[in-house]
Amino acid sequence: MPEQFIKKYFLLSYEKKDASEIEDYDKNYAAFKEELKWLVLAEYISDEQAIEITEEDVIHYTEDMIRGEFSRSGYYDVEDKMLRQYAIDYLTKENNFNRTSMALRDGKVFDWLLKQIEPKVEKVSLKKFEELRNNQ
């Protein structure tokens, strides 16, 4: 994408007209650019690999998340019907549905990417290991 387009999009996301209005512009812009790269890449991979997230996937994920919160608070026997209602209430607020579905999609894309990697195992001496570690 053209740099000017990315800069304009960045300013729009902050609802600002000019870079001087954004505190830590360079740091925030760099992070924004990296996030945008991931979004484009994840969208491309999910399209190419037919990775889909259904509404039911999002609801089940949210139910599990809420069940975990209840468990941490000592409530282990929450009815499924109540969990579903809590999940739906949560997902209908703000942008929670979109955020949750994107997180699920990103997880599936990341899982697919990991399956594409074949690690190379190499034995190294302690000296070589320390050199490698110090170079990073």
VMD Tcl script that builds the backbone (N, CA, C; Angstrom):
set m [mol new atoms 408]
animate dup $m
set s [atomselect $m all]
$s set {name element resname resid chain x y z} {
  {N N MET 1 A 0.839 -1.180 0.000}
  {CA C MET 1 A 0.000 0.000 0.000}
  {C C MET 1 A 0.884 1.242 0.000}
  {N N PRO 2 A 0.440 2.249 -0.671}
  {CA C PRO 2 A 1.220 3.496 -0.696}
  {C C PRO 2 A 1.332 4.111 0.705}
  {N N GLU 3 A 2.501 4.633 1.009}
  {CA C GLU 3 A 2.775 5.216 2.330}
  {C C GLU 3 A 1.795 6.350 2.663}
  {N N GLN 4 A 1.476 7.171 1.682}
  {CA C GLN 4 A 0.547 8.284 1.933}
  {C C GLN 4 A -0.828 7.774 2.353}
  {N N PHE 5 A -1.278 6.700 1.720}
  {CA C PHE 5 A -2.570 6.116 2.076}
  {C C PHE 5 A -2.550 5.629 3.521}
  {N N ILE 6 A -1.475 4.948 3.896}
  {CA C ILE 6 A -1.359 4.416 5.258}
  {C C ILE 6 A -1.352 5.559 6.264}
  {N N LYS 7 A -0.635 6.632 5.962}
  {CA C LYS 7 A -0.580 7.777 6.879}
  {C C LYS 7 A -1.957 8.428 7.034}
  {N N LYS 8 A -2.678 8.564 5.937}
  {CA C LYS 8 A -4.029 9.146 6.019}
  {C C LYS 8 A -4.957 8.239 6.818}
  {N N TYR 9 A -4.864 6.948 6.582}
  {CA C TYR 9 A -5.685 5.974 7.299}
  {C C TYR 9 A -5.368 6.015 8.792}
  {N N PHE 10 A -4.079 6.141 9.124}
  {CA C PHE 10 A -3.646 6.241 10.516}
  {C C PHE 10 A -4.260 7.476 11.176}
  {N N LEU 11 A -4.174 8.612 10.519}
  {CA C LEU 11 A -4.757 9.838 11.075}
  {C C LEU 11 A -6.263 9.701 11.261}
  {N N LEU 12 A -6.922 9.067 10.302}
  {CA C LEU 12 A -8.370 8.842 10.430}
  {C C LEU 12 A -8.699 7.969 11.631}
  {N N SER 13 A -7.857 6.969 11.886}
  {CA C SER 13 A -8.128 6.079 13.016}
  {C C SER 13 A -8.033 6.821 14.348}
  {N N TYR 14 A -7.246 7.896 14.393}
  {CA C TYR 14 A -7.143 8.739 15.587}
  {C C TYR 14 A -8.122 9.919 15.532}
  {N N GLU 15 A -8.798 10.030 14.409}
  {CA C GLU 15 A -9.720 11.151 14.168}
  {C C GLU 15 A -8.992 12.490 14.297}
  {N N LYS 16 A -7.787 12.544 13.708}
  {CA C LYS 16 A -6.961 13.753 13.724}
  {C C LYS 16 A -6.690 14.180 12.289}
  {N N LYS 17 A -6.358 15.446 12.122}
  {CA C LYS 17 A -6.087 15.979 10.792}
  {C C LYS 17 A -4.589 16.052 10.493}
  {N N ASP 18 A -3.776 15.961 11.548}
  {CA C ASP 18 A -2.366 16.240 11.362}
  {C C ASP 18 A -1.535 15.425 12.361}
  {N N ALA 19 A -0.354 14.996 11.951}
  {CA C ALA 19 A 0.503 14.134 12.773}
  {C C ALA 19 A 0.905 14.803 14.086}
  {N N SER 20 A 1.023 16.133 14.092}
  {CA C SER 20 A 1.449 16.836 15.308}
  {C C SER 20 A 0.417 16.729 16.431}
  {N N GLU 21 A -0.802 16.345 16.108}
  {CA C GLU 21 A -1.860 16.212 17.116}
  {C C GLU 21 A -1.798 14.871 17.852}
  {N N ILE 22 A -0.915 13.969 17.412}
  {CA C ILE 22 A -0.841 12.627 18.006}
  {C C ILE 22 A 0.436 12.499 18.824}
  {N N GLU 23 A 0.269 12.200 20.107}
  {CA C GLU 23 A 1.412 12.003 20.989}
  {C C GLU 23 A 2.150 10.726 20.586}
  {N N ASP 24 A 3.466 10.738 20.612}
  {CA C ASP 24 A 4.300 9.593 20.216}
  {C C ASP 24 A 3.937 9.105 18.816}
  {N N TYR 25 A 3.820 10.034 17.893}
  {CA C TYR 25 A 3.385 9.721 16.532}
  {C C TYR 25 A 4.208 8.602 15.905}
  {N N ASP 26 A 5.528 8.728 15.924}
  {CA C ASP 26 A 6.386 7.748 15.247}
  {C C ASP 26 A 6.197 6.342 15.811}
  {N N LYS 27 A 6.169 6.233 17.128}
  {CA C LYS 27 A 6.003 4.928 17.781}
  {C C LYS 27 A 4.625 4.343 17.450}
  {N N ASN 28 A 3.592 5.150 17.567}
  {CA C ASN 28 A 2.232 4.677 17.282}
  {C C ASN 28 A 2.039 4.355 15.804}
  {N N TYR 29 A 2.661 5.142 14.949}
  {CA C TYR 29 A 2.542 4.895 13.515}
  {C C TYR 29 A 3.219 3.577 13.134}
  {N N ALA 30 A 4.395 3.331 13.698}
  {CA C ALA 30 A 5.112 2.079 13.406}
  {C C ALA 30 A 4.281 0.877 13.855}
  {N N ALA 31 A 3.682 0.966 15.038}
  {CA C ALA 31 A 2.845 -0.131 15.540}
  {C C ALA 31 A 1.611 -0.310 14.660}
  {N N PHE 32 A 1.016 0.801 14.247}
  {CA C PHE 32 A -0.156 0.763 13.375}
  {C C PHE 32 A 0.176 0.078 12.051}
  {N N LYS 33 A 1.334 0.411 11.503}
  {CA C LYS 33 A 1.752 -0.159 10.225}
  {C C LYS 33 A 1.945 -1.672 10.332}
  {N N GLU 34 A 2.559 -2.113 11.420}
  {CA C GLU 34 A 2.750 -3.550 11.632}
  {C C GLU 34 A 1.401 -4.257 11.789}
  {N N GLU 35 A 0.503 -3.647 12.532}
  {CA C GLU 35 A -0.820 -4.242 12.720}
  {C C GLU 35 A -1.570 -4.311 11.391}
  {N N LEU 36 A -1.456 -3.275 10.591}
  {CA C LEU 36 A -2.107 -3.254 9.282}
  {C C LEU 36 A -1.547 -4.352 8.374}
  {N N LYS 37 A -0.246 -4.565 8.424}
  {CA C LYS 37 A 0.363 -5.645 7.636}
  {C C LYS 37 A -0.233 -6.986 8.037}
  {N N TRP 38 A -0.326 -7.216 9.357}
  {CA C TRP 38 A -0.887 -8.477 9.833}
  {C C TRP 38 A -2.339 -8.613 9.393}
  {N N LEU 39 A -3.126 -7.550 9.499}
  {CA C LEU 39 A -4.534 -7.616 9.100}
  {C C LEU 39 A -4.682 -8.004 7.630}
  {N N VAL 40 A -3.884 -7.390 6.780}
  {CA C VAL 40 A -3.947 -7.693 5.349}
  {C C VAL 40 A -3.504 -9.130 5.094}
  {N N LEU 41 A -2.421 -9.535 5.724}
  {CA C LEU 41 A -1.909 -10.894 5.553}
  {C C LEU 41 A -2.905 -11.924 6.070}
  {N N ALA 42 A -3.453 -11.694 7.257}
  {CA C ALA 42 A -4.413 -12.634 7.846}
  {C C ALA 42 A -5.664 -12.738 6.985}
  {N N GLU 43 A -6.120 -11.626 6.454}
  {CA C GLU 43 A -7.298 -11.639 5.574}
  {C C GLU 43 A -7.005 -12.434 4.306}
  {N N TYR 44 A -5.838 -12.216 3.732}
  {CA C TYR 44 A -5.445 -12.929 2.517}
  {C C TYR 44 A -5.382 -14.438 2.771}
  {N N ILE 45 A -4.704 -14.829 3.848}
  {CA C ILE 45 A -4.565 -16.259 4.158}
  {C C ILE 45 A -5.921 -16.884 4.447}
  {N N SER 46 A -6.752 -16.189 5.214}
  {CA C SER 46 A -8.066 -16.766 5.533}
  {C C SER 46 A -8.910 -16.933 4.279}
  {N N ASP 47 A -8.790 -16.021 3.328}
  {CA C ASP 47 A -9.512 -16.172 2.051}
  {C C ASP 47 A -8.952 -17.340 1.235}
  {N N GLU 48 A -7.625 -17.386 1.114}
  {CA C GLU 48 A -6.978 -18.425 0.320}
  {C C GLU 48 A -7.188 -19.823 0.895}
  {N N GLN 49 A -7.214 -19.934 2.208}
  {CA C GLN 49 A -7.327 -21.243 2.860}
  {C C GLN 49 A -8.759 -21.553 3.308}
  {N N ALA 50 A -9.689 -20.704 2.915}
  {CA C ALA 50 A -11.112 -20.875 3.258}
  {C C ALA 50 A -11.304 -21.041 4.771}
  {N N ILE 51 A -10.618 -20.205 5.526}
  {CA C ILE 51 A -10.768 -20.199 6.983}
  {C C ILE 51 A -11.983 -19.347 7.296}
  {N N GLU 52 A -12.951 -19.973 7.925}
  {CA C GLU 52 A -14.185 -19.252 8.237}
  {C C GLU 52 A -14.477 -19.319 9.723}
  {N N ILE 53 A -15.076 -18.264 10.209}
  {CA C ILE 53 A -15.522 -18.194 11.591}
  {C C ILE 53 A -17.025 -17.949 11.548}
  {N N THR 54 A -17.777 -18.847 12.143}
  {CA C THR 54 A -19.236 -18.698 12.151}
  {C C THR 54 A -19.676 -17.959 13.413}
  {N N GLU 55 A -20.895 -17.500 13.378}
  {CA C GLU 55 A -21.474 -16.842 14.544}
  {C C GLU 55 A -21.466 -17.798 15.737}
  {N N GLU 56 A -21.755 -19.057 15.468}
  {CA C GLU 56 A -21.778 -20.055 16.536}
  {C C GLU 56 A -20.380 -20.259 17.129}
  {N N ASP 57 A -19.332 -20.209 16.290}
  {CA C ASP 57 A -17.952 -20.292 16.789}
  {C C ASP 57 A -17.676 -19.165 17.782}
  {N N VAL 58 A -18.107 -17.965 17.417}
  {CA C VAL 58 A -17.874 -16.785 18.253}
  {C C VAL 58 A -18.622 -16.926 19.579}
  {N N ILE 59 A -19.857 -17.394 19.516}
  {CA C ILE 59 A -20.650 -17.562 20.741}
  {C C ILE 59 A -20.021 -18.617 21.643}
  {N N HIS 60 A -19.623 -19.758 21.078}
  {CA C HIS 60 A -18.999 -20.818 21.890}
  {C C HIS 60 A -17.692 -20.333 22.536}
  {N N TYR 61 A -16.897 -19.626 21.773}
  {CA C TYR 61 A -15.647 -19.088 22.300}
  {C C TYR 61 A -15.928 -18.146 23.472}
  {N N THR 62 A -16.915 -17.290 23.305}
  {CA C THR 62 A -17.268 -16.326 24.349}
  {C C THR 62 A -17.838 -17.029 25.575}
  {N N GLU 63 A -18.640 -18.062 25.348}
  {CA C GLU 63 A -19.156 -18.848 26.472}
  {C C GLU 63 A -18.008 -19.458 27.270}
  {N N ASP 64 A -17.032 -20.017 26.574}
  {CA C ASP 64 A -15.875 -20.617 27.253}
  {C C ASP 64 A -15.095 -19.563 28.038}
  {N N MET 65 A -14.957 -18.377 27.459}
  {CA C MET 65 A -14.255 -17.286 28.119}
  {C C MET 65 A -14.991 -16.902 29.417}
  {N N ILE 66 A -16.309 -16.781 29.322}
  {CA C ILE 66 A -17.111 -16.405 30.492}
  {C C ILE 66 A -17.107 -17.528 31.528}
  {N N ARG 67 A -17.184 -18.772 31.077}
  {CA C ARG 67 A -17.121 -19.916 31.992}
  {C C ARG 67 A -15.807 -19.878 32.780}
  {N N GLY 68 A -14.725 -19.550 32.105}
  {CA C GLY 68 A -13.428 -19.432 32.771}
  {C C GLY 68 A -13.421 -18.336 33.823}
  {N N GLU 69 A -14.044 -17.201 33.505}
  {CA C GLU 69 A -14.127 -16.104 34.473}
  {C C GLU 69 A -14.921 -16.525 35.700}
  {N N PHE 70 A -16.048 -17.208 35.469}
  {CA C PHE 70 A -16.844 -17.695 36.590}
  {C C PHE 70 A -16.037 -18.687 37.438}
  {N N SER 71 A -15.309 -19.586 36.780}
  {CA C SER 71 A -14.512 -20.592 37.490}
  {C C SER 71 A -13.454 -19.937 38.368}
  {N N ARG 72 A -12.802 -18.904 37.841}
  {CA C ARG 72 A -11.788 -18.203 38.628}
  {C C ARG 72 A -12.393 -17.533 39.856}
  {N N SER 73 A -13.690 -17.228 39.770}
  {CA C SER 73 A -14.388 -16.594 40.901}
  {C C SER 73 A -15.024 -17.624 41.824}
  {N N GLY 74 A -14.859 -18.911 41.510}
  {CA C GLY 74 A -15.386 -19.957 42.371}
  {C C GLY 74 A -16.768 -20.468 41.991}
  {N N TYR 75 A -17.314 -20.003 40.885}
  {CA C TYR 75 A -18.631 -20.471 40.416}
  {C C TYR 75 A -18.410 -21.501 39.306}
  {N N TYR 76 A -18.640 -22.774 39.636}
  {CA C TYR 76 A -18.341 -23.840 38.688}
  {C C TYR 76 A -19.573 -24.400 37.989}
  {N N ASP 77 A -20.740 -24.209 38.559}
  {CA C ASP 77 A -21.958 -24.817 38.013}
  {C C ASP 77 A -22.890 -23.774 37.407}
  {N N VAL 78 A -22.423 -23.071 36.400}
  {CA C VAL 78 A -23.258 -22.077 35.736}
  {C C VAL 78 A -24.019 -22.775 34.621}
  {N N GLU 79 A -25.315 -22.547 34.575}
  {CA C GLU 79 A -26.157 -23.190 33.561}
  {C C GLU 79 A -25.754 -22.743 32.162}
  {N N ASP 80 A -25.853 -23.677 31.219}
  {CA C ASP 80 A -25.515 -23.377 29.824}
  {C C ASP 80 A -26.379 -22.249 29.265}
  {N N LYS 81 A -27.648 -22.262 29.629}
  {CA C LYS 81 A -28.571 -21.234 29.143}
  {C C LYS 81 A -28.136 -19.842 29.627}
  {N N MET 82 A -27.711 -19.774 30.887}
  {CA C MET 82 A -27.259 -18.503 31.444}
  {C C MET 82 A -25.955 -18.052 30.777}
  {N N LEU 83 A -25.035 -19.001 30.556}
  {CA C LEU 83 A -23.770 -18.682 29.882}
  {C C LEU 83 A -24.022 -18.131 28.486}
  {N N ARG 84 A -24.925 -18.769 27.774}
  {CA C ARG 84 A -25.237 -18.315 26.416}
  {C C ARG 84 A -25.776 -16.891 26.437}
  {N N GLN 85 A -26.642 -16.603 27.397}
  {CA C GLN 85 A -27.208 -15.259 27.480}
  {C C GLN 85 A -26.140 -14.222 27.816}
  {N N TYR 86 A -25.244 -14.570 28.744}
  {CA C TYR 86 A -24.135 -13.671 29.065}
  {C C TYR 86 A -23.265 -13.434 27.821}
  {N N ALA 87 A -23.005 -14.505 27.085}
  {CA C ALA 87 A -22.181 -14.395 25.881}
  {C C ALA 87 A -22.836 -13.487 24.855}
  {N N ILE 88 A -24.112 -13.677 24.630}
  {CA C ILE 88 A -24.826 -12.845 23.647}
  {C C ILE 88 A -24.863 -11.392 24.102}
  {N N ASP 89 A -25.095 -11.177 25.394}
  {CA C ASP 89 A -25.087 -9.801 25.921}
  {C C ASP 89 A -23.725 -9.149 25.697}
  {N N TYR 90 A -22.672 -9.893 25.989}
  {CA C TYR 90 A -21.320 -9.369 25.796}
  {C C TYR 90 A -21.057 -9.039 24.323}
  {N N LEU 91 A -21.440 -9.941 23.447}
  {CA C LEU 91 A -21.143 -9.774 22.016}
  {C C LEU 91 A -21.945 -8.652 21.367}
  {N N THR 92 A -23.067 -8.290 21.947}
  {CA C THR 92 A -23.876 -7.225 21.347}
  {C C THR 92 A -23.429 -5.832 21.782}
  {N N LYS 93 A -22.526 -5.767 22.744}
  {CA C LYS 93 A -22.032 -4.463 23.211}
  {C C LYS 93 A -20.839 -4.026 22.379}
  {N N GLU 94 A -20.763 -2.728 22.140}
  {CA C GLU 94 A -19.663 -2.080 21.437}
  {C C GLU 94 A -19.278 -2.857 20.185}
  {N N ASN 95 A -18.007 -3.190 20.086}
  {CA C ASN 95 A -17.510 -3.893 18.896}
  {C C ASN 95 A -17.018 -5.284 19.272}
  {N N ASN 96 A -17.586 -5.853 20.334}
  {CA C ASN 96 A -17.078 -7.120 20.865}
  {C C ASN 96 A -17.216 -8.283 19.898}
  {N N PHE 97 A -18.290 -8.329 19.129}
  {CA C PHE 97 A -18.458 -9.436 18.187}
  {C C PHE 97 A -17.342 -9.413 17.142}
  {N N ASN 98 A -17.113 -8.251 16.549}
  {CA C ASN 98 A -16.071 -8.150 15.519}
  {C C ASN 98 A -14.690 -8.452 16.086}
  {N N ARG 99 A -14.409 -7.906 17.261}
  {CA C ARG 99 A -13.111 -8.146 17.885}
  {C C ARG 99 A -12.896 -9.632 18.172}
  {N N THR 100 A -13.940 -10.279 18.699}
  {CA C THR 100 A -13.839 -11.692 19.045}
  {C C THR 100 A -13.695 -12.547 17.794}
  {N N SER 101 A -14.465 -12.255 16.757}
  {CA C SER 101 A -14.367 -13.053 15.534}
  {C C SER 101 A -13.006 -12.867 14.863}
  {N N MET 102 A -12.458 -11.650 14.926}
  {CA C MET 102 A -11.125 -11.426 14.357}
  {C C MET 102 A -10.059 -12.168 15.163}
  {N N ALA 103 A -10.219 -12.214 16.482}
  {CA C ALA 103 A -9.260 -12.944 17.317}
  {C C ALA 103 A -9.306 -14.435 16.990}
  {N N LEU 104 A -10.497 -14.964 16.794}
  {CA C LEU 104 A -10.632 -16.375 16.419}
  {C C LEU 104 A -10.017 -16.635 15.049}
  {N N ARG 105 A -10.300 -15.753 14.114}
  {CA C ARG 105 A -9.732 -15.905 12.770}
  {C C ARG 105 A -8.213 -15.846 12.824}
  {N N ASP 106 A -7.681 -14.889 13.566}
  {CA C ASP 106 A -6.230 -14.764 13.677}
  {C C ASP 106 A -5.624 -16.020 14.276}
  {N N GLY 107 A -6.295 -16.600 15.262}
  {CA C GLY 107 A -5.815 -17.842 15.859}
  {C C GLY 107 A -5.764 -18.968 14.848}
  {N N LYS 108 A -6.801 -19.074 14.021}
  {CA C LYS 108 A -6.824 -20.128 13.004}
  {C C LYS 108 A -5.760 -19.883 11.923}
  {N N VAL 109 A -5.572 -18.624 11.563}
  {CA C VAL 109 A -4.540 -18.286 10.570}
  {C C VAL 109 A -3.165 -18.617 11.146}
  {N N PHE 110 A -2.948 -18.257 12.392}
  {CA C PHE 110 A -1.661 -18.537 13.036}
  {C C PHE 110 A -1.421 -20.040 13.115}
  {N N ASP 111 A -2.447 -20.817 13.465}
  {CA C ASP 111 A -2.320 -22.283 13.494}
  {C C ASP 111 A -1.938 -22.815 12.114}
  {N N TRP 112 A -2.574 -22.284 11.067}
  {CA C TRP 112 A -2.260 -22.714 9.704}
  {C C TRP 112 A -0.809 -22.369 9.374}
  {N N LEU 113 A -0.376 -21.162 9.754}
  {CA C LEU 113 A 1.009 -20.762 9.478}
  {C C LEU 113 A 2.009 -21.678 10.176}
  {N N LEU 114 A 1.714 -22.040 11.420}
  {CA C LEU 114 A 2.618 -22.934 12.155}
  {C C LEU 114 A 2.744 -24.295 11.483}
  {N N LYS 115 A 1.675 -24.764 10.869}
  {CA C LYS 115 A 1.714 -26.052 10.179}
  {C C LYS 115 A 2.571 -25.987 8.914}
  {N N GLN 116 A 2.820 -24.779 8.409}
  {CA C GLN 116 A 3.613 -24.617 7.196}
  {C C GLN 116 A 5.108 -24.620 7.485}
  {N N ILE 117 A 5.458 -24.495 8.740}
  {CA C ILE 117 A 6.859 -24.385 9.131}
  {C C ILE 117 A 7.389 -25.746 9.555}
  {N N GLU 118 A 8.528 -26.093 9.013}
  {CA C GLU 118 A 9.193 -27.314 9.433}
  {C C GLU 118 A 10.487 -26.899 10.129}
  {N N PRO 119 A 10.525 -27.038 11.451}
  {CA C PRO 119 A 11.715 -26.562 12.164}
  {C C PRO 119 A 12.966 -27.350 11.784}
  {N N LYS 120 A 14.057 -26.649 11.741}
  {CA C LYS 120 A 15.341 -27.269 11.454}
  {C C LYS 120 A 16.088 -27.404 12.781}
  {N N VAL 121 A 16.358 -28.615 13.167}
  {CA C VAL 121 A 17.055 -28.878 14.420}
  {C C VAL 121 A 18.543 -28.989 14.119}
  {N N GLU 122 A 19.313 -28.239 14.868}
  {CA C GLU 122 A 20.752 -28.238 14.650}
  {C C GLU 122 A 21.455 -28.251 16.002}
  {N N LYS 123 A 22.380 -29.173 16.185}
  {CA C LYS 123 A 23.152 -29.215 17.421}
  {C C LYS 123 A 24.266 -28.180 17.313}
  {N N VAL 124 A 24.414 -27.406 18.395}
  {CA C VAL 124 A 25.472 -26.400 18.436}
  {C C VAL 124 A 26.205 -26.511 19.764}
  {N N SER 125 A 27.426 -26.083 19.740}
  {CA C SER 125 A 28.220 -26.072 20.974}
  {C C SER 125 A 27.726 -24.932 21.861}
  {N N LEU 126 A 28.117 -24.965 23.113}
  {CA C LEU 126 A 27.737 -23.915 24.048}
  {C C LEU 126 A 28.275 -22.570 23.575}
  {N N LYS 127 A 29.498 -22.586 23.052}
  {CA C LYS 127 A 30.109 -21.348 22.557}
  {C C LYS 127 A 29.285 -20.767 21.404}
  {N N LYS 128 A 28.909 -21.606 20.453}
  {CA C LYS 128 A 28.112 -21.174 19.302}
  {C C LYS 128 A 26.740 -20.666 19.761}
  {N N PHE 129 A 26.140 -21.349 20.723}
  {CA C PHE 129 A 24.841 -20.942 21.272}
  {C C PHE 129 A 24.935 -19.538 21.876}
  {N N GLU 130 A 25.965 -19.306 22.657}
  {CA C GLU 130 A 26.156 -17.986 23.270}
  {C C GLU 130 A 26.370 -16.905 22.216}
  {N N GLU 131 A 27.107 -17.226 21.147}
  {CA C GLU 131 A 27.301 -16.276 20.058}
  {C C GLU 131 A 25.958 -15.925 19.406}
  {N N LEU 132 A 25.173 -16.951 19.130}
  {CA C LEU 132 A 23.870 -16.730 18.516}
  {C C LEU 132 A 22.967 -15.882 19.421}
  {N N ARG 133 A 22.976 -16.201 20.705}
  {CA C ARG 133 A 22.153 -15.472 21.655}
  {C C ARG 133 A 22.597 -14.010 21.743}
  {N N ASN 134 A 23.884 -13.763 21.748}
  {CA C ASN 134 A 24.398 -12.396 21.864}
  {C C ASN 134 A 24.147 -11.579 20.609}
  {N N ASN 135 A 24.029 -12.242 19.462}
  {CA C ASN 135 A 23.777 -11.533 18.210}
  {C C ASN 135 A 22.335 -11.077 18.068}
  {N N GLN 136 A 21.470 -11.596 18.914}
  {CA C GLN 136 A 20.057 -11.197 18.828}
  {C C GLN 136 A 19.843 -10.087 19.773}
}
mol reanalyze $m
mol bondsrecalc $m
mol representation Tube
mol addrep $m
